Amino acid sequence: MAQQPRVLNPAGSPEQLFGAQLRGRRTALDLSQEAVARRVSYTSAVIGKWEKGQSLPDQATAILLDQVLGDDGVLLAAWRYATTHRAAGGRELQPWQQMDAITRTHIGPDTLDMMGRAVLAAAARYPSTPPDLLWPIVNEHIQRLRDAIAETGSARTLRRMVQLTGVCAGIAGTLHNDLGDLARAADYFEIGRRAGLEAEDPALTAWVLTTESIGPLHTRRPRDAAVLVDQALTLVSGTRNLRREAWVAAMAARAHAALGEQDAAIGALTRSGNALGAAVEATGMDFFDTARLEGIAGTVHLHLGHTAASVEHLIAAIAHRNQADAKGRALLTFDLAECAIRSGQPDHGADLAHRALDTAAGQYVAPIVERAQTLHAQLAGFPQLPQAADYRERLRELAPV
């Protein structure tokens, strides 16, 4: 039997944080340690030491690894975090911080652009990056933005800094929701909403409100979610960001469907499809696409009792969802499992529930744990099924990351 890879604890040390990101990216691309080693001119044994957090590569190799694995700077940021934080009291320097230090002036346009790209890259990586890996990077952005706001003299630059702070706060809130820290998440969402108001940016406020609504949806508080997304829908209606409007409308459909409000749900779903059809190409944090709309449509129809329609949408969503989005694909598979149970196929539903846990690939964030427990309750009525008994055993070992 092949030896199982060592389980890493990204919070255990800065080196393990880098190692977990390296291993996660390598396995997502289905590459062996030997294949990566050949591309960076090292041995597989050295790659193994890096992944276990036993040592770190030099900067040139970290840059090369990031390029080879197509990690868009995330792996490099994890390396910087690790190398800087090994010393007590150390703090990572992002590229835009280095430029700022060189100029020794107020934040200039080049520095501002680099900061913006770094923040938006973090937002775009959320679906495919475990929260305990992404949080240290987002936290560094938040710290630097706090310092930069105090240094900024230009009103235009200050507004952009506040906007970026709002984006970081929204990501931070979602990450803490995933980690099960609801109180901390609420604090960050409050910061995000305030940033949108201070920057007079209704599209940003709408994004934060909609991001915040995800938590109540997963903790079975759909009325709270509906209040948030209805506010967001009003705000985003006056902007020209149709892709964001499509996402907000889809989330509104999901909240109203959970409340059993069919007309409101179907109306919002239609609005989402129309807006998405007219939207420009996805960029930055506006990555809502047809696959995500299909997934939300599947959940909406599931809530409304339209099982056949739900299955059709969910299958299409899973087929087209990015393979790296383990969390999203797992949640969709749980919905498909519930469809099977409702259709009188509990054995198939149990198989799908197991598949959902497999798909999560160890990313047992709070929403996945909550959804897994809901499926367990639905399978409790079928104790004779061996798959259901096995599923119950798996849940006993399950805990949020």
C-alpha positions in Angstrom: 0.0 0.0 0.0 1.4 3.5 -1.0 2.4 5.6 2.0 0.0 8.4 2.7 1.5 12.0 2.4 2.1 13.7 5.7 -0.8 15.9 6.8 0.4 19.4 7.0 -0.8 22.1 9.5 -0.4 25.4 7.7 -0.9 27.3 10.9 1.9 25.2 12.6 4.8 27.3 11.2 5.6 29.7 8.4 7.5 26.9 6.7 4.5 24.6 6.8 2.3 27.3 5.4 4.6 27.5 2.3 4.8 23.7 2.1 1.1 23.3 2.2 0.6 25.8 -0.6 3.3 24.1 -2.7 1.9 20.7 -2.2 -1.7 21.9 -2.8 -0.8 23.6 -6.1 1.3 20.6 -7.3 -1.4 18.1 -6.6 -4.0 20.3 -8.1 -2.0 20.1 -11.4 -1.6 16.4 -10.9 2.2 16.7 -10.9 4.6 14.4 -9.1 7.4 15.7 -6.9 9.8 14.4 -9.6 8.1 16.4 -12.3 8.4 19.6 -10.3 12.0 18.8 -9.3 13.0 18.5 -13.0 11.5 21.9 -13.8 13.4 23.7 -11.1 16.6 21.7 -11.2 16.3 20.1 -7.8 15.8 16.6 -6.6 12.4 15.2 -5.5 13.8 14.7 -2.0 14.3 18.5 -1.7 10.8 19.2 -3.0 9.6 16.8 -0.3 11.4 18.7 2.4 9.9 22.0 1.2 6.4 20.5 1.2 6.9 19.1 4.7 8.0 22.5 6.0 11.5 21.2 6.8 13.3 23.9 4.8 12.6 26.7 2.3 13.9 27.4 -1.2 15.8 30.6 -2.0 14.0 33.5 -3.5 14.9 32.8 -7.2 13.6 29.2 -6.8 10.4 30.4 -5.1 9.8 32.7 -8.0 10.5 29.9 -10.5 8.2 27.5 -8.6 5.4 30.1 -8.7 5.8 30.5 -12.4 6.1 26.8 -13.1 3.0 26.0 -11.1 1.0 29.0 -12.4 0.2 30.2 -8.9 -0.2 33.9 -9.8 2.0 35.1 -7.0 0.3 33.2 -4.2 3.1 30.7 -3.7 5.6 33.5 -3.8 3.6 35.5 -1.2 3.6 32.4 1.0 7.4 32.2 0.7 7.8 35.8 1.6 5.6 35.4 4.6 7.5 32.3 5.7 11.0 33.8 5.3 10.1 37.0 7.0 8.1 35.6 9.9 10.8 33.0 10.9 12.3 35.8 12.9 10.3 36.8 15.9 8.3 39.9 15.1 9.0 39.7 11.4 6.6 41.0 8.9 6.3 40.2 5.2 7.1 42.8 2.6 4.9 42.7 -0.4 6.2 44.0 -3.8 4.2 47.2 -3.5 5.6 47.8 0.0 9.1 47.5 -1.4 8.4 50.1 -4.1 6.9 52.4 -1.5 10.1 52.1 0.6 12.2 52.9 -2.5 10.4 56.1 -3.4 10.1 57.3 0.2 7.2 59.6 -0.8 3.4 59.5 -0.5 1.8 56.5 -2.2 2.3 56.9 -5.9 0.3 55.5 -8.9 2.7 52.6 -9.5 2.6 51.5 -5.9 -1.2 51.9 -5.8 -1.6 49.8 -8.9 0.6 47.0 -7.5 -1.4 47.1 -4.2 -4.6 46.9 -6.2 -3.4 43.9 -8.2 -2.3 42.1 -5.1 -5.6 42.5 -3.4 -7.7 41.5 -6.4 -5.4 38.5 -6.9 -6.2 37.4 -3.4 -10.0 37.8 -4.0 -9.7 35.7 -7.2 -7.8 33.0 -5.4 -10.5 32.5 -2.7 -12.5 29.7 -4.4 -9.4 27.5 -4.8 -7.3 28.3 -1.7 -7.9 26.9 1.8 -8.8 29.7 4.2 -5.8 29.0 6.5 -3.5 29.5 3.6 -5.1 32.7 2.3 -5.7 34.4 5.6 -2.1 35.3 6.4 -1.7 36.9 2.9 -5.0 38.9 3.3 -4.0 39.9 6.8 -0.7 41.4 5.5 -2.7 43.4 2.9 -4.9 44.7 5.6 -2.0 45.8 7.8 -0.2 47.6 4.9 -3.4 49.3 3.8 -3.9 50.6 7.3 -0.4 52.1 7.3 -0.8 53.4 3.8 -4.1 55.2 4.6 -2.3 57.1 7.4 0.5 58.1 4.9 -1.8 59.2 2.1 -2.3 62.9 1.2 -4.2 62.7 -2.1 -8.0 62.4 -1.8 -8.1 60.2 -4.9 -5.5 57.9 -3.6 -7.2 57.8 -0.2 -10.4 56.7 -1.8 -8.7 53.9 -3.7 -7.0 52.7 -0.4 -10.4 52.7 1.4 -11.9 50.7 -1.5 -9.1 48.1 -1.3 -9.6 47.9 2.4 -13.2 47.1 1.8 -12.3 44.3 -0.5 -9.8 42.9 2.0 -12.4 43.1 4.8 -15.0 41.3 2.7 -12.5 38.5 2.0 -11.4 38.4 5.6 -15.1 38.1 6.7 -15.6 35.2 4.4 -12.4 33.4 5.5 -13.4 33.7 9.2 -16.9 32.4 8.3 -15.2 29.4 6.7 -13.0 29.0 9.8 -16.1 29.1 12.1 -15.2 32.4 13.8 -18.6 34.2 13.2 -17.9 37.1 15.6 -14.6 38.0 13.9 -16.3 37.6 10.5 -19.0 40.1 11.5 -16.4 42.7 12.5 -14.7 42.5 9.1 -18.0 42.7 7.2 -18.8 45.8 9.2 -15.4 47.3 8.2 -16.2 46.4 4.6 -19.6 48.1 4.6 -18.1 51.2 6.2 -15.4 51.3 3.6 -18.0 51.2 0.8 -19.8 54.1 2.4 -16.7 56.1 3.0 -15.5 55.6 -0.6 -19.0 56.4 -1.9 -18.9 53.1 -3.8 -22.3 51.4 -3.9 -21.0 48.5 -6.0 -18.4 47.8 -3.3 -21.0 48.0 -0.5 -23.2 45.6 -2.5 -20.4 43.2 -2.9 -19.6 43.2 0.8 -23.3 42.8 1.7 -23.7 39.9 -0.7 -20.5 38.2 0.6 -21.8 38.6 4.1 -25.1 36.9 3.1 -23.3 33.6 2.5 -22.8 33.0 6.2 -26.5 33.2 7.1 -27.4 31.0 4.2 -25.1 28.2 5.4 -26.3 28.5 9.0 -30.0 28.3 8.0 -30.9 32.0 8.6 -32.3 32.8 5.1 -34.3 35.8 6.3 -31.1 37.5 7.5 -29.5 36.6 4.1 -32.5 38.0 2.2 -32.3 41.3 4.0 -28.6 41.7 3.1 -28.9 40.7 -0.6 -32.0 42.8 -1.1 -30.1 45.9 0.1 -27.2 44.9 -2.2 -29.5 44.5 -5.2 -30.8 48.0 -4.7 -27.3 49.4 -4.5 -25.9 47.5 -7.5 -28.8 48.4 -9.7 -27.4 51.9 -10.2 -24.0 50.8 -11.3 -22.7 49.5 -14.6 -21.2 46.4 -13.2 -23.5 43.8 -14.8 -21.5 40.8 -13.7 -21.7 41.9 -10.1 -25.4 42.5 -10.5 -25.8 39.0 -11.9 -24.1 37.6 -8.8 -26.1 39.7 -6.3 -29.4 38.7 -8.1 -28.4 35.0 -8.1 -27.7 35.2 -4.3 -31.0 37.0 -3.8 -32.7 34.1 -5.6 -31.1 31.7 -3.4 -32.1 33.5 -0.2 -35.7 33.9 -1.3 -35.9 30.3 -2.4 -34.8 29.1 1.0 -37.7 31.1 2.4 -40.1 29.4 0.0 -40.8 32.6 -1.9 -41.0 31.2 -5.4 -41.9 34.3 -7.4 -39.2 36.4 -5.9 -36.6 33.6 -6.3 -37.4 32.9 -10.0 -37.6 36.6 -10.8 -34.2 37.2 -9.3 -32.8 34.2 -11.1 -34.1 35.5 -14.4 -32.6 38.9 -13.7 -29.2 37.2 -12.9 -29.2 35.4 -16.2 -30.1 38.5 -18.2 -27.3 40.6 -16.5 -24.7 37.9 -16.9 -25.6 37.6 -20.6 -24.8 41.3 -21.1 -21.8 41.5 -18.8 -18.2 42.2 -19.9 -15.4 39.7 -19.4 -14.8 38.5 -15.8 -12.0 40.3 -14.0 -10.6 40.6 -10.5 -13.2 39.8 -7.8 -16.0 39.7 -10.3 -15.5 36.1 -11.4 -19.2 35.1 -11.4 -19.8 33.0 -14.5 -22.3 30.6 -16.1 -21.1 27.6 -14.1 -21.7 29.5 -10.8 -25.1 30.6 -12.1 -26.0 27.0 -12.9 -24.9 25.9 -9.4 -27.1 28.6 -7.7 -30.0 27.7 -10.0 -29.7 24.1 -8.9 -29.8 25.1 -5.2 -32.7 27.5 -5.9 -34.8 24.7 -7.5 -33.8 22.3 -4.7 -35.2 24.7 -2.1 -38.4 25.2 -4.2 -38.9 21.4 -4.5 -38.2 21.2 -8.2 -35.9 18.2 -7.9 -35.6 17.3 -11.6 -34.7 20.9 -12.6 -32.3 21.0 -9.7 -30.5 17.9 -10.8 -30.1 19.2 -14.4 -28.6 22.5 -13.2 -26.3 20.9 -10.6 -24.9 18.3 -13.1 -24.1 21.1 -15.6 -22.5 23.2 -12.8 -20.3 20.4 -11.5 -19.2 19.6 -15.1 -18.1 23.1 -15.8 -16.9 24.3 -12.4 -13.1 24.8 -12.0 -11.5 21.6 -10.7 -9.5 23.7 -8.3 -12.6 25.0 -6.6 -12.9 22.0 -4.2 -15.2 23.8 -1.7 -17.7 24.9 -4.4 -17.8 21.5 -6.1 -18.3 19.7 -2.8 -21.2 21.9 -1.8 -22.8 21.3 -5.2 -22.4 17.5 -4.8 -24.1 17.7 -1.4 -27.1 19.4 -3.1 -27.1 16.6 -5.7 -27.1 14.0 -2.9 -30.1 15.7 -1.3 -31.9 15.5 -4.7 -31.3 11.8 -4.8 -32.7 11.3 -1.3 -35.8 13.3 -2.1 -36.2 11.2 -5.3 -36.4 8.0 -3.3 -32.7 7.0 -4.0 -31.1 7.1 -0.5 -28.4 4.7 -1.5 -27.3 6.9 -4.4 -27.7 9.9 -2.1 -25.3 8.3 0.4 -22.8 7.6 -2.3 -22.9 11.2 -3.5 -22.5 12.4 0.1 -19.3 10.4 0.3 -18.2 11.8 -3.0 -18.8 15.3 -1.7 -16.5 14.7 1.2 -13.9 13.3 -1.1 -14.2 16.3 -3.4 -13.6 18.7 -0.5 -10.1 17.2 -0.4 -9.6 18.0 3.3 -11.0 21.6 3.0 -13.6 21.0 5.7 -14.6 24.6 6.2 -17.6 25.5 8.3 -20.1 25.6 5.4 -19.1 22.1 4.3 -19.3 20.7 7.8 -22.8 22.3 8.2 -23.9 20.8 4.9 -22.4 17.4 5.6 -24.3 17.3 8.9 -27.6 18.2 7.2 -27.1 15.3 4.8 -26.4 13.0 7.8 -29.7 14.0 9.4 -31.5 13.2 6.1 -29.8 9.8 5.9 -30.7 8.9 9.5 -33.9 7.5 8.3 -32.1 4.8 6.4 -30.0 3.0 9.0 -30.0 -0.2 7.0 -27.8 1.4 4.3 -24.1 0.5 4.8 -23.1 3.7 2.9 -25.1 5.7 5.5 -23.4 4.0 8.4 -20.0 4.6 6.8 -20.9 8.2 6.2 -21.8 8.6 9.9 -18.4 7.3 10.9 -16.6 9.8 8.5 -18.5 12.7 10.1 -17.3 11.7 13.6 -13.8 12.6 12.4 -14.9 15.8 10.6 -14.2 19.2 12.0 -13.8 22.7 10.6 -10.3 23.6 9.6 
